[in-house]
Amino acid sequence: MRAQRSADRIAFVWHPYHGSPREWTYSELASAAAGLAAGLQRRGIGPGDKVLLHLENCPEFVIAWYACAAVGAVAVTTNTRSAADEMRYFCEDSQPTCAITQPRFAEMIATCAPRLNWQAVLDHDPGEEGPASPGDGSFTALARDPSEFIPRPADPMAPMSVQYTSGTTSRPKGCSGRTRTRCGRRGECRARGPAP
């Protein structure tokens, strides 16, 4: 897969508002995603479980999205500009098992999704200089050794993500994307599911 074929090539570059850009190679992205996937598995997350990702643009979002895909969980991505009423609706509609968010949104997520089993919070708000509003570090603690990740058989037809429409004419609708349509080339879905 891409991480094996292009291990040292740049997968993405993060340009924070403050500070220097950081590059992730495919190998680094795969390792970070596998470590987080192992942590998700350790917390009981597996195929079909919904994981709410309520994060601003940041490397942790990319890593969490791939980690969800690796364990077969459905990443429910939401707009960080959503009001509490909208978040409550998204959570009631999608019924996530857990959430990954950042300090700025942790309280709102806890209030809007009282049935969550757990919530992992970044130790910072992305793009901020230093920990201006420090989280509890539970996102960092969630990650395990990448070798602990247990790969699963691929299922190209399995749901992989839910994204909500803008809701211009009525309530937003959750649109489900399947592994086959989200992982690019079908060949990348065959062995172990999508991989960076």
N, C-alpha and C positions, 0 to 999 in steps of 0.2 A: 504494500500500500504506500501511499505518498510518504509517510514518515520513514519507511524503510528505503524507498527509492531515492528520496531527496532529503535525507536526514539533516544535512548541513545547509540546505537552502533556507532562505527566509520565508517563514509562513505568514507572519504579520509584524507590523511595527506599531508600537503604541507611542503616540505623541501626547504626553500630558500637557495640561495648561501651563504648568510650571515644571521646570527641570528638563533633563535631557530625554530624548526618545530612547526606547528600549526595543530591541529586536528579539523575536522568538523564532528559532529554527523549527522545522517540522519535528525534529527529534525532541526538542525541549517542550513543544506543545503537546506531543504525544505522551511524554513522560508526566507532565503536569496533569493532563486529562486522566491518565491511568491512575495516578495517585489520588485524585479526587474521586474517580470512579470506585476505587477500592474503599475509600471512606464512605461513599454512598452505600455500597454493598454492605459494609460493616454495620451501618445504621438501618439495614433492612430494606433499602430501596432496590427495586428490580424491575423487570419487564412490566410495562403498563402503569406503573406508579407515576403520578404527576408531581413534578417539581416546579414550583413557582420561581422564576428567575426575575426578580425586580431589581435591576441594576442599571445604572447609567452606562454609557459606552466605556468599557474598560477591559483589560486582559482577563480578569476573573470571569466576565460574562462569557467570553469565547471558551475558556477552559471548562466552565460549568456546563455549557451547551454540549461540548464534545463528551464530557464525562457522563451526562445524562444519556446521550446516544449510545455510549459504550455499554452501559448497564441495561439498556432497553427501556429506560424511563422516558416519559413524555415531558419535554421542557415546555412549560407554559410561560411564554415571555410576555411581559406587560410594559406599557409605556410609563416611564417614570414621571411623566407630567399628569398622570391620572389623579383625579380627586378621590377622596376616601370613598364616596358613594360608588364611583366606578370600580375601585379596587374591591369593594365588598361584593359587587355584582360579579366581577371576574372570578373571585374566590368561590362564591356560592355556585357559579355555573361550572367551573372546572374541577372543584373539589380536590385541590392539591394535598398531597400527603405531608410535604415539608416545603420550606422556602429558603432561597439564598438571596440575601439582600445586603444593603449597606446601612451604616449607622443612621443616615438621614431618614430612612424609610422604615426602620425596624419597628418602631412603635405603631405606625399606621398599619403595617402588615399584621402584627400581632392582634390589633383591634379588629381589623377587617376579616381576618381568617382565624377565628378562635379555635377551630377544629384541627389546626396544624399539629402534627406530632412533634415537630421541632423546627427551629429556624437557625440557619447559620448566617452570621453577620460578618462582613469584612471588617478588618481592623482600621479602616479609613474610608473616607468618601473619595471616590476616584476623582483625580484632577486637582485635589486640594494639596497644598503644601503641608506636609506633616499631618499628624493625626488631629486635625482641628475638631472633629467630633468622633472620637475613638469609639469603635465598636467593641464587642466582647472577644474578638479574636477567634470566634467559633468556626469561621470559614477556614482559617489557617489550621486549626486543630482538626478539622474534618479530614484533611488530606492525609493519606497514608503512604507507605512505601509503594511505588508503582508496581513492584513485583507481587504485591498482595492482590492485585486486580485479577479476578477470575473472568476470562473472556466467555462470552455467550455465543450460541449459534446465531447466525444471521437470520433475520426475517425481514425481507425487503418490503413486505406489505404491512408491517407493524407501524402503528402511529409513532411519530417521533417528536412532533412539536404541535403546539396550539398557539396561534396568534389571533388576536382579536381585530375585527374590522373597525373602522372609525365610528360606526354607528350614526351616520348622518341622518338616516331616515327613521331609525328606531334604535333599540338597544344593540350594542355591538354583538357580533356573532363570533364564536370561536371557530376558527378554520383549522382543521387538523391536517398536518402534512405527514406523509409516510416516509419511511426510511429510504425507499427507492427514489423518491423525488428530491430528497434533501441531501443525499450523499454524493451527488454528481454522477459519476459513471457507475453503471450497474456492477461492474467488476469489483468495485471497492466495497460493495455490500456483501459479497459472497462469503468471505472467510470469517470475519468476526464482527460484522456490522460496520458502521461508518467509523473511520479513523481519520484523524487529521493528516 
